[in-house]
Amino acid sequence: MENSRASLIDSSFNKLEKFDEEHFQIWKRKVTLNLQLVDVDHVLIEDEPTISEGGTIEAIAAALVKQSKWKRENNICKLLILNSMEDSLAESYSKKEKAKEIWDSLGNLYEDDENRSKIFIVEKYHKWIFEDEMAMLPQVKEFLKLCQKLDDEKMPLVDKFVVGGIVSKLSAGWSNFYARMHRKKLDISL
């Protein structure tokens, strides 16, 4: 059972895009399905089993087994949730004892504010600047992914605006190119 669970975890969770405070609902659905797949999702809704005093030895032994199983599955669930988040975000939630506490905190913070994602993406778009130290093509691809996220949030950009955004966000090392493009007023699109 544990080997098959480990292979399921490896194959499904490694393909998840890490949660970085964007698209919470999509991330939540994917994580929920993966937690169900490895059969640890119940710790998000069930409380930790308790051991009642005064019970028979068999009842106490059974309760201890249940509690031990729940704790192990809680740790697996917690680990999977934290590993599906960006490191800085995961670090802030790692001190919580129970997976349910992490899950509920994330839900309280991100579910109630659907516009938070849109605001975050727009803010990221406006602050974007190309770096001289990095290769240009990967940066352009990253910028286009950001534009796609705006489109996904029903805030599409016209191609000319995207091209203008790329040109205007070029670093100082590209100032000659920027000046030429600005003067030409070419009809450029993606």
C-alpha positions in Angstrom: 0.0 0.0 0.0 2.7 2.5 1.0 4.7 1.8 -2.2 1.7 2.4 -4.4 0.9 5.5 -2.5 4.5 6.8 -2.9 4.4 6.2 -6.6 1.0 8.0 -6.9 2.4 10.9 -4.9 5.5 11.0 -7.1 3.6 10.9 -10.4 0.7 13.3 -9.5 2.1 15.9 -7.2 5.3 16.5 -9.1 3.3 17.7 -12.1 1.4 20.3 -10.1 2.2 23.9 -10.7 3.1 25.4 -7.3 0.7 27.8 -5.7 2.0 31.3 -5.7 -1.1 33.2 -4.6 -2.6 33.1 -8.0 -5.5 31.0 -9.3 -6.3 29.5 -5.9 -9.5 27.8 -7.0 -7.7 25.9 -9.8 -4.8 24.9 -7.4 -7.3 23.8 -4.7 -9.2 21.5 -7.1 -6.0 19.9 -8.3 -4.6 19.4 -4.8 -7.9 18.0 -3.6 -8.0 15.5 -6.4 -4.5 14.4 -5.7 -5.1 14.1 -1.9 -8.2 12.0 -2.7 -6.1 9.9 -5.0 -3.6 9.0 -2.2 -6.4 8.7 0.3 -5.4 11.3 2.8 -8.0 14.0 2.1 -10.2 12.8 5.1 -7.8 14.6 7.5 -9.0 17.9 6.1 -12.5 17.2 7.4 -12.1 14.7 10.2 -10.8 15.6 13.7 -7.9 13.6 15.1 -9.3 10.5 16.8 -9.2 10.6 20.6 -8.6 7.9 23.1 -11.4 7.6 25.7 -10.4 6.8 29.2 -12.0 3.9 30.9 -12.4 1.8 27.8 -11.4 -1.8 27.4 -7.8 -2.6 26.4 -9.0 -3.7 23.0 -10.9 -0.4 22.5 -7.9 1.7 23.6 -5.6 -0.4 21.4 -8.0 0.2 18.4 -8.2 3.9 19.2 -4.4 4.1 19.4 -4.1 2.5 15.9 -6.7 4.9 14.5 -4.9 7.9 16.0 -1.5 6.7 14.8 -2.9 6.2 11.3 -4.6 9.6 11.3 -1.4 11.4 12.5 0.7 9.7 9.8 -1.9 10.6 7.1 -2.1 14.2 8.5 1.7 14.5 8.1 1.5 13.1 4.5 -1.3 15.5 3.7 0.5 18.5 5.3 3.7 17.7 3.4 1.8 17.3 0.1 0.0 20.7 0.6 3.2 22.5 1.6 5.2 20.9 -1.3 2.6 22.1 -3.8 3.2 25.8 -2.7 6.0 28.2 -3.5 8.7 27.9 -0.9 8.2 31.3 0.7 4.5 30.7 1.1 5.0 27.2 2.3 7.4 28.4 4.9 4.8 30.7 6.4 2.4 27.8 6.8 4.8 25.1 7.9 4.5 25.8 11.6 0.9 24.7 11.7 0.4 21.3 13.2 -2.5 20.0 11.2 -3.1 19.9 7.4 -6.7 21.1 8.1 -5.3 24.3 9.7 -3.2 25.0 6.6 -6.1 24.2 4.3 -8.6 26.4 6.2 -6.2 29.3 6.5 -5.6 29.2 2.8 -9.3 29.1 2.1 -10.1 32.0 4.4 -7.4 34.1 2.8 -7.9 33.3 -0.9 -11.4 32.0 -1.5 -13.3 35.0 -0.3 -11.4 37.4 -2.5 -11.6 36.4 -6.1 -10.4 39.8 -7.2 -7.1 39.4 -5.3 -5.8 37.2 -8.1 -6.6 39.9 -10.7 -5.1 42.7 -8.7 -2.0 40.6 -8.1 -1.5 39.9 -11.8 -2.1 43.5 -12.9 0.3 44.7 -10.3 2.9 42.2 -11.5 2.3 43.3 -15.1 2.9 47.0 -14.2 6.0 46.3 -12.2 7.6 44.0 -14.8 11.0 45.0 -16.0 13.4 43.1 -18.2 16.8 42.4 -16.7 20.1 42.8 -18.6 21.8 39.9 -16.7 19.3 37.4 -18.0 18.7 36.0 -21.5 16.0 37.9 -23.4 14.0 35.0 -24.8 13.1 33.4 -21.5 12.1 36.8 -20.1 9.8 37.5 -23.1 8.2 34.1 -22.6 7.7 34.8 -18.9 6.2 38.2 -19.8 3.8 36.5 -22.4 2.8 34.0 -19.7 1.9 37.0 -17.5 -0.2 38.5 -20.4 -1.9 35.1 -20.8 -2.8 35.1 -17.1 -4.5 38.5 -17.7 -6.3 37.0 -20.6 -7.4 34.0 -18.4 -8.8 36.4 -15.9 -10.9 38.0 -18.6 -8.7 41.0 -19.0 -7.2 40.5 -22.4 -4.6 42.8 -23.9 -4.5 43.9 -27.5 -1.4 42.5 -29.3 -0.1 46.0 -30.0 -0.4 46.8 -26.4 1.6 43.7 -25.4 4.3 44.6 -27.9 4.4 48.1 -26.6 4.6 46.7 -23.1 7.6 44.6 -24.1 9.4 47.5 -25.7 8.6 49.9 -22.8 9.8 47.5 -20.2 13.2 46.9 -21.8 16.1 47.6 -19.5 18.6 50.5 -19.9 20.8 48.3 -22.1 18.2 48.4 -24.8 17.7 52.2 -24.8 18.8 52.5 -28.5 16.4 49.8 -29.6 13.6 51.4 -27.5 14.3 54.9 -29.1 14.2 53.4 -32.6 10.9 51.5 -32.0 9.4 54.6 -30.3 10.2 56.8 -33.3 9.1 54.3 -36.1 5.5 53.8 -34.9 5.4 50.6 -36.8 2.4 48.4 -37.0 3.9 45.6 -34.9 2.0 42.7 -33.4 2.7 39.4 -31.9 
